[in-house]
Amino acid sequence: MFILGLTGSIGMGKSETAKMFRRLGIPVFDADAEVHKLLAPGGRAVPLIEKAFPGVTKDGAVDRPALGARVFGKPAELRRLEAIIHPMVGRGQRAFLAAARRRRLPLVVLDIPLLFEGRGEDRCDATAVVSAPYPIQRQRVLARPNMSEEKFRDILKQQVPDVVKRQRADFVLPTGQGRHHTLRHVRRLITMLRNRIGHTWPPSGRPRRRPSRHPCRRPVHARNRIRH
């Protein structure tokens, strides 16, 4: 089973690209959706977050704006929250991969917003980043409710810059020229990876370093790398 890690900065179109993989029959583990489930009514993270951040829950669920106000721009508080959430998301991800392996699926996608920030690439056989020109990214983000230039800048400061992600990723999926353009690239990538052998799951139990020349990992200058 080959594991593709999918990531991208805010406003780059990662969620729409993940939907394309699903529509083409590739199972996707959505880390954001897993977090939403954990914070929803009855979610496993709700009591732990209320204990750590009293007053941020309402009607059995986490009040996301209230929680955001408690942790945004506060690295120590954010780390406390991540210490609760990340292990739970990790368990969900491992269950997804175990089920996919039992079904003998050839290719799966891990949709992880902070893939490079958290060294998630070590759990993948290859990585793909969705990317669009900055003016398009900015326009998309500022069109969101309750978004401002200041908040947008603060979010970008917490993320690995897009240019760095494109350098580190094995593949770049363009999202700035319309959905049909992106879909063509997604189809090509699926065709390229569907029959490749993965080496990251199941984990061996020992620390694993991705070799600099993994058979499925392409250097930045590779001719067959999917680009804009």
C-alpha positions as CSV (number, residue, x, y, z in Angstrom):
1,M,0.0,0.0,0.0
2,F,1.4,3.4,-1.1
3,I,0.7,6.3,1.2
4,L,0.6,9.8,-0.3
5,G,0.7,12.8,2.1
6,L,-1.4,15.7,0.9
7,T,-0.8,19.2,2.3
8,G,-1.0,22.9,1.5
9,S,-1.1,26.3,3.1
10,I,-4.3,28.1,4.0
11,G,-6.4,29.0,1.0
12,M,-4.5,26.8,-1.5
13,G,-7.4,24.5,-2.2
14,K,-6.3,21.4,-0.4
15,S,-9.8,20.4,0.7
16,E,-11.2,20.6,-2.9
17,T,-8.2,18.6,-4.1
18,A,-8.8,15.9,-1.5
19,K,-12.4,15.6,-2.8
20,M,-11.0,15.0,-6.2
21,F,-9.0,12.0,-4.9
22,R,-12.1,10.6,-3.3
23,R,-14.2,11.0,-6.4
24,L,-11.6,9.1,-8.3
25,G,-11.8,6.2,-5.8
26,I,-8.8,6.9,-3.6
27,P,-9.6,6.8,0.2
28,V,-8.5,9.9,2.0
29,F,-7.9,10.3,5.8
30,D,-8.9,13.9,6.6
31,A,-7.1,15.1,9.7
32,D,-9.2,18.3,9.9
33,A,-12.4,16.2,9.8
34,E,-11.0,14.0,12.5
35,V,-10.4,17.0,14.7
36,H,-14.0,18.3,14.1
37,K,-15.3,14.9,15.2
38,L,-13.2,15.0,18.4
39,L,-14.5,18.5,19.2
40,A,-18.2,17.8,18.3
41,P,-20.9,16.8,20.9
42,G,-19.8,13.6,22.6
43,G,-16.3,13.9,21.1
44,R,-13.5,12.2,23.0
45,A,-11.5,15.4,23.2
46,V,-14.3,17.5,24.7
47,P,-13.8,16.7,28.4
48,L,-10.0,16.9,28.2
49,I,-10.1,20.3,26.5
50,E,-12.7,21.6,29.0
51,K,-10.3,20.5,31.8
52,A,-7.3,22.2,30.2
53,F,-9.2,25.3,29.1
54,P,-12.2,25.8,31.4
55,G,-15.2,27.5,29.8
56,V,-14.6,26.7,26.1
57,T,-17.3,24.0,25.8
58,K,-21.0,24.5,25.3
59,D,-23.8,21.9,25.0
60,G,-21.3,19.0,25.2
61,A,-19.1,20.3,22.4
62,V,-16.0,22.6,22.1
63,D,-16.9,26.2,21.2
64,R,-14.3,26.6,18.5
65,P,-14.2,30.4,18.4
66,A,-13.9,30.4,22.2
67,L,-11.0,27.9,22.1
68,G,-9.4,29.8,19.2
69,A,-9.4,33.0,21.3
70,R,-7.7,31.1,24.1
71,V,-4.8,29.7,22.0
72,F,-4.4,31.9,19.0
73,G,-1.0,33.8,19.2
74,K,-0.1,31.9,22.4
75,P,2.5,29.2,21.6
76,A,2.4,27.7,25.1
77,E,-1.4,27.3,25.1
78,L,-1.3,26.0,21.5
79,R,1.2,23.3,22.5
80,R,-1.1,22.3,25.4
81,L,-4.0,21.9,23.0
82,E,-1.9,20.0,20.5
83,A,-0.8,17.6,23.2
84,I,-4.4,16.6,23.6
85,I,-5.5,16.6,20.0
86,H,-2.5,15.1,18.1
87,P,-2.4,11.7,19.8
88,M,-6.1,11.2,19.2
89,V,-5.8,12.2,15.5
90,G,-2.8,9.8,15.3
91,R,-4.9,6.9,16.6
92,G,-7.6,7.7,14.0
93,Q,-5.0,7.8,11.2
94,R,-3.5,4.4,12.3
95,A,-6.9,2.8,12.3
96,F,-7.6,4.2,8.8
97,L,-4.3,2.8,7.5
98,A,-4.8,-0.6,9.2
99,A,-8.2,-0.9,7.6
100,A,-6.9,0.1,4.2
101,R,-4.2,-2.5,4.4
102,R,-6.7,-5.2,5.3
103,R,-8.6,-4.3,2.2
104,R,-5.4,-4.5,0.2
105,L,-5.8,-1.0,-1.2
106,P,-3.0,0.0,-3.5
107,L,-3.1,3.8,-2.8
108,V,-4.4,6.0,0.0
109,V,-4.1,9.7,0.9
110,L,-3.4,11.3,4.2
111,D,-4.8,14.9,4.1
112,I,-2.6,16.7,6.7
113,P,-2.6,20.5,6.8
114,L,0.6,20.7,8.9
115,L,2.4,17.8,7.3
116,F,5.8,19.4,7.1
117,E,5.4,21.4,10.3
118,G,4.9,18.2,12.2
119,R,7.3,15.9,10.2
120,G,4.4,14.0,8.9
121,E,6.3,13.2,5.7
122,D,8.1,10.5,7.6
123,R,4.8,8.5,7.7
124,C,4.3,8.8,3.9
125,D,5.9,7.2,0.9
126,A,5.6,10.5,-1.1
127,T,4.2,13.9,-0.5
128,A,2.1,16.3,-2.7
129,V,1.5,20.0,-2.0
130,V,-1.4,22.0,-3.4
131,S,-0.3,25.5,-4.5
132,A,-1.6,28.6,-6.1
133,P,-0.1,32.1,-6.7
134,Y,-0.2,34.4,-3.7
135,P,-2.8,36.8,-5.0
136,I,-5.3,33.9,-5.5
137,Q,-4.5,32.5,-2.1
138,R,-5.0,35.9,-0.4
139,Q,-8.3,36.5,-2.3
140,R,-9.6,33.1,-1.2
141,V,-8.7,33.5,2.5
142,L,-10.0,37.1,2.9
143,A,-13.3,36.0,1.4
144,R,-13.8,33.7,4.5
145,P,-16.1,34.9,7.3
146,N,-14.4,36.7,10.2
147,M,-11.0,36.8,8.4
148,S,-8.8,39.9,8.3
149,E,-5.4,40.8,6.8
150,E,-3.8,40.6,10.3
151,K,-5.3,37.2,11.0
152,F,-4.2,36.0,7.6
153,R,-0.6,37.2,8.2
154,D,-0.6,35.5,11.7
155,I,-1.7,32.2,10.2
156,L,1.0,32.3,7.5
157,K,3.6,32.9,10.2
158,Q,2.7,29.6,11.8
159,Q,2.9,27.6,8.5
160,V,5.9,26.5,6.5
161,P,6.1,29.0,3.6
162,D,4.5,27.8,0.3
163,V,7.8,28.1,-1.5
164,V,9.5,25.8,1.0
165,K,6.7,23.3,0.8
166,R,7.0,23.1,-2.9
167,Q,10.7,22.5,-2.6
168,R,10.3,19.7,0.0
169,A,7.3,18.0,-1.6
170,D,7.7,15.2,-4.2
171,F,4.8,16.6,-6.3
172,V,3.2,20.0,-6.7
173,L,-0.5,20.1,-7.6
174,P,-1.6,23.5,-9.1
175,T,-4.9,24.9,-7.9
176,G,-4.8,28.4,-9.4
177,Q,-6.0,27.7,-12.9
178,G,-9.4,26.1,-12.3
179,R,-10.7,22.8,-11.1
180,H,-10.5,21.0,-14.4
181,H,-6.8,21.9,-14.6
182,T,-6.2,20.6,-11.1
183,L,-8.2,17.4,-11.8
184,R,-6.0,16.6,-14.8
185,H,-2.9,16.7,-12.5
186,V,-4.6,14.6,-9.8
187,R,-5.5,12.0,-12.4
188,R,-1.9,11.9,-13.7
189,L,-0.6,11.5,-10.1
190,I,-2.9,8.7,-9.3
191,T,-1.9,6.8,-12.5
192,M,1.7,7.4,-11.6
193,L,1.5,6.1,-8.0
194,R,-1.3,3.5,-8.1
195,N,1.0,0.5,-8.8
196,R,4.0,1.6,-6.7
197,I,5.1,-0.3,-3.7
198,G,4.8,1.5,-0.3
199,H,7.4,1.1,2.4
200,T,5.9,3.0,5.4
201,W,3.0,0.8,6.6
202,P,2.9,-1.2,8.7
203,P,5.5,0.6,10.8
204,S,8.5,-1.4,11.8
205,G,8.7,0.0,15.3
206,R,12.1,1.5,14.6
207,P,12.8,5.1,13.7
208,R,12.8,5.4,9.9
209,R,14.6,7.9,7.8
210,R,13.4,8.5,4.3
211,P,16.3,8.0,2.0
212,S,17.3,10.9,-0.1
213,R,16.8,8.9,-3.3
214,H,13.7,6.8,-2.4
215,P,12.6,4.9,-5.6
216,C,9.3,6.9,-5.5
217,R,10.8,10.2,-4.3
218,R,11.7,12.7,-7.0
219,P,14.2,15.5,-6.7
220,V,13.0,19.0,-7.3
221,H,14.4,19.1,-10.8
222,A,12.8,15.8,-12.0
223,R,11.2,16.1,-15.4
224,N,8.2,14.0,-14.7
225,R,7.3,16.0,-11.5
226,I,3.8,17.4,-11.7
227,R,4.0,21.2,-11.6
228,H,2.1,24.3,-12.5
